[in-house]
Amino acid sequence: MIDESWKALLSEQFKAPYFNELKQFLVQEKKQFLIYPPGPQIFSAFNRTPFSKVKVVIIGQDPYHGPGQANGLCFSVAEGIKSPPSLKNIFKELNTDLGIPIPYSGNLEPWADQGVLLLNAVLTVRANTPGSHQKKGWETFTDAVIKAISDNKKGVVFLLWGNFAHTKEALINDKKHFILKAAHPSPLARGAFFGCKHFSKTNRILETESIAPIDWRIEK
């Protein structure tokens, strides 16, 4: 279910009592409700971006809860699904920052394949019920993921968008890594996200570290 590099790194988490309780919770949820994303895609962020490839981390809160939207990558939607408002604003900023055309597709797998870990703090959600799987154990797991990246890698760029993501700064060693903070891309932030230029800034940092930059284009 999860890439071997992550399985080894997070082995203690999978053995922990909280993770067993989380699994039992999900088993019961699936008996009564439709859960997003589909089971094989719950760990898509890890399978698309093995630990050795992580260059950039973007932190979201929990998956989209509408039909067919969530694909296991934060802010991303499955192929053929209309981009939600936050993702539209991400693409608008990308367009003004780097001149990249706004794509039709909202599937961010091309970013993940290049080393952008698109990590939601909570990896599952009940259909049409936002936040329904919060405080069930996922946050403990994903906090451990962020800490493991901080402890075991160097020169990773963390993009923290919005107040929730900003709380994760405490898990990151800013002596070893780069932290860029901005408002959330949601329309509720009333445009405060625009002008952050995180895409160009990220690439400049990566190039300074002699790491290949991200091609942020989505070709569909």
C-alpha positions as CSV (number, residue, x, y, z in Angstrom):
1,M,0.0,0.0,0.0
2,I,2.9,2.4,0.7
3,D,6.3,2.8,-1.0
4,E,9.0,0.7,0.6
5,S,11.2,3.7,1.4
6,W,8.4,5.2,3.5
7,K,7.5,1.9,5.0
8,A,11.0,1.5,6.4
9,L,11.2,5.1,7.6
10,L,7.8,5.0,9.3
11,S,7.8,1.4,10.6
12,E,7.5,2.5,14.3
13,Q,4.3,4.5,13.4
14,F,2.7,1.5,11.7
15,K,3.3,-0.5,14.9
16,A,2.1,2.2,17.3
17,P,-1.2,1.7,19.2
18,Y,-2.7,4.9,17.7
19,F,-2.2,3.6,14.2
20,N,-4.0,0.3,15.0
21,E,-6.9,2.4,16.4
22,L,-7.0,4.4,13.3
23,K,-7.2,1.3,11.1
24,Q,-10.1,0.0,13.2
25,F,-11.9,3.3,12.9
26,L,-11.5,3.2,9.1
27,V,-12.8,-0.4,9.0
28,Q,-15.9,0.7,10.8
29,E,-16.4,3.8,8.7
30,K,-16.2,1.9,5.5
31,K,-19.0,-0.4,6.7
32,Q,-21.3,2.6,7.0
33,F,-20.1,5.3,4.7
34,L,-18.4,6.1,1.4
35,I,-14.8,7.1,2.1
36,Y,-12.5,9.3,0.0
37,P,-10.0,8.9,-1.6
38,P,-10.5,5.2,-2.8
39,G,-8.4,2.8,-0.7
40,P,-5.6,2.3,-3.2
41,Q,-5.1,6.0,-3.4
42,I,-4.9,6.8,0.4
43,F,-1.1,6.7,0.2
44,S,-0.7,8.1,-3.3
45,A,1.4,11.1,-2.1
46,F,4.0,8.6,-0.7
47,N,3.9,6.2,-3.7
48,R,4.3,9.0,-6.2
49,T,7.1,10.7,-4.2
50,P,9.4,8.1,-2.6
51,F,11.4,9.5,0.3
52,S,14.6,9.7,-1.7
53,K,12.9,12.0,-4.2
54,V,11.4,14.6,-1.8
55,K,12.6,18.1,-2.7
56,V,9.5,20.1,-1.8
57,V,6.6,19.6,0.7
58,I,3.2,21.2,0.4
59,I,0.9,20.6,3.3
60,G,-2.9,20.5,3.0
61,Q,-5.5,19.8,5.7
62,D,-7.8,17.0,4.5
63,P,-9.0,15.5,1.3
64,Y,-11.8,16.9,-0.9
65,H,-15.1,15.3,0.1
66,G,-17.0,15.5,-3.2
67,P,-17.6,12.6,-5.6
68,G,-14.5,11.6,-7.5
69,Q,-12.4,14.6,-6.4
70,A,-9.7,13.3,-4.0
71,N,-6.8,11.3,-5.5
72,G,-4.5,11.2,-2.5
73,L,-2.5,14.3,-3.2
74,C,-3.3,17.6,-1.4
75,F,-5.0,20.3,-3.5
76,S,-5.1,17.9,-6.4
77,V,-8.2,16.3,-8.1
78,A,-8.6,13.3,-10.2
79,E,-8.4,13.6,-14.0
80,G,-11.6,15.0,-15.5
81,I,-12.8,16.7,-12.3
82,K,-13.2,20.5,-12.3
83,S,-10.6,22.3,-10.3
84,P,-11.9,23.5,-6.9
85,P,-11.5,27.2,-5.9
86,S,-8.3,26.8,-3.9
87,L,-6.6,24.9,-6.8
88,K,-7.8,27.6,-9.3
89,N,-6.1,30.2,-7.2
90,I,-2.9,28.1,-7.1
91,F,-2.9,28.0,-10.9
92,K,-3.6,31.8,-11.1
93,E,-0.6,32.5,-8.9
94,L,1.5,30.1,-10.9
95,N,0.4,32.0,-14.0
96,T,1.4,35.4,-12.7
97,D,4.6,34.1,-11.1
98,L,6.0,32.1,-13.9
99,G,3.8,32.8,-16.9
100,I,2.6,29.2,-17.0
101,P,-0.7,28.7,-18.7
102,I,-3.6,27.7,-16.5
103,P,-4.3,24.1,-17.2
104,Y,-7.6,22.3,-17.8
105,S,-6.5,19.4,-15.6
106,G,-6.3,19.7,-11.8
107,N,-4.4,16.5,-11.4
108,L,-1.0,17.4,-9.8
109,E,0.6,14.0,-10.3
110,P,3.3,15.6,-12.5
111,W,4.4,17.7,-9.5
112,A,4.5,14.6,-7.2
113,D,6.5,12.6,-9.8
114,Q,9.2,15.3,-9.6
115,G,9.6,15.3,-5.9
116,V,6.8,17.5,-4.6
117,L,5.3,15.7,-1.6
118,L,1.6,16.8,-1.6
119,L,0.8,15.9,1.9
120,N,-2.6,16.2,3.6
121,A,-2.5,16.2,7.4
122,V,-5.5,13.9,7.3
123,L,-5.5,11.2,4.6
124,T,-9.2,10.2,4.4
125,V,-12.6,11.8,4.7
126,R,-16.2,10.7,4.8
127,A,-18.1,11.6,1.6
128,N,-19.8,15.0,1.8
129,T,-18.6,15.5,5.4
130,P,-15.5,17.8,5.6
131,G,-13.2,17.2,8.6
132,S,-14.9,14.0,9.5
133,H,-11.7,12.0,10.0
134,Q,-9.8,14.7,11.9
135,K,-8.4,13.8,15.3
136,K,-8.6,10.0,14.7
137,G,-4.8,9.5,14.4
138,W,-3.9,10.7,10.9
139,E,-2.4,14.0,12.3
140,T,0.0,12.0,14.5
141,F,1.1,10.0,11.5
142,T,1.6,12.9,9.2
143,D,3.4,15.0,11.9
144,A,5.8,12.0,12.1
145,V,6.2,12.2,8.3
146,I,7.2,15.9,8.5
147,K,9.5,15.3,11.4
148,A,11.2,12.3,9.6
149,I,11.8,14.5,6.5
150,S,13.2,17.3,8.7
151,D,15.5,14.8,10.6
152,N,16.7,12.7,7.7
153,K,17.0,15.1,4.7
154,K,18.6,18.4,4.1
155,G,17.6,21.4,1.9
156,V,13.9,20.6,1.5
157,V,11.6,23.5,0.7
158,F,8.4,23.5,2.8
159,L,5.5,25.5,1.5
160,L,3.1,26.3,4.3
161,W,-0.1,27.9,3.1
162,G,-2.6,29.1,5.6
163,N,-2.8,29.1,9.4
164,F,-3.2,25.3,9.7
165,A,-0.1,24.6,7.7
166,H,1.8,27.3,9.6
167,T,1.4,25.2,12.8
168,K,3.6,22.6,11.3
169,E,6.6,24.9,11.2
170,A,7.5,23.7,14.7
171,L,8.3,20.2,13.3
172,I,10.8,21.5,10.8
173,N,14.5,22.3,11.5
174,D,14.9,25.7,9.8
175,K,18.7,25.4,10.1
176,K,18.6,22.5,7.6
177,H,15.6,23.3,5.5
178,F,13.7,26.2,3.8
179,I,10.3,27.4,5.0
180,L,8.1,29.6,2.8
181,K,4.8,30.8,4.4
182,A,1.8,32.4,2.7
183,A,-2.0,32.8,3.2
184,H,-4.2,29.9,2.2
185,P,-5.1,29.8,-1.5
186,S,-8.8,29.6,-0.6
187,P,-11.0,32.4,-1.8
188,L,-11.8,32.9,2.0
189,A,-8.4,34.4,2.3
190,R,-9.6,37.2,0.0
191,G,-6.6,37.1,-2.3
192,A,-3.9,37.2,0.3
193,F,-2.2,34.2,-1.3
194,F,-1.6,36.1,-4.5
195,G,1.8,37.6,-5.0
196,C,3.6,35.0,-2.7
197,K,5.7,33.9,-5.7
198,H,6.4,30.6,-4.0
199,F,6.9,28.7,-7.3
200,S,9.7,30.9,-8.5
201,K,11.2,31.2,-5.0
202,T,11.2,27.4,-4.6
203,N,13.1,26.9,-7.9
204,R,15.6,29.5,-7.0
205,I,16.3,27.8,-3.7
206,L,16.6,24.4,-5.4
207,E,19.0,25.7,-8.0
208,T,21.1,27.4,-5.2
209,E,21.3,23.9,-3.6
210,S,22.3,22.4,-6.9
211,I,19.0,20.5,-7.1
212,A,17.0,20.3,-10.4
213,P,14.1,22.8,-10.2
214,I,10.4,21.7,-10.5
215,D,8.7,22.0,-13.9
216,W,5.4,23.3,-12.6
217,R,3.5,23.0,-15.9
218,I,0.5,20.7,-16.1
219,E,0.3,19.8,-19.8
220,K,-3.5,19.1,-20.0
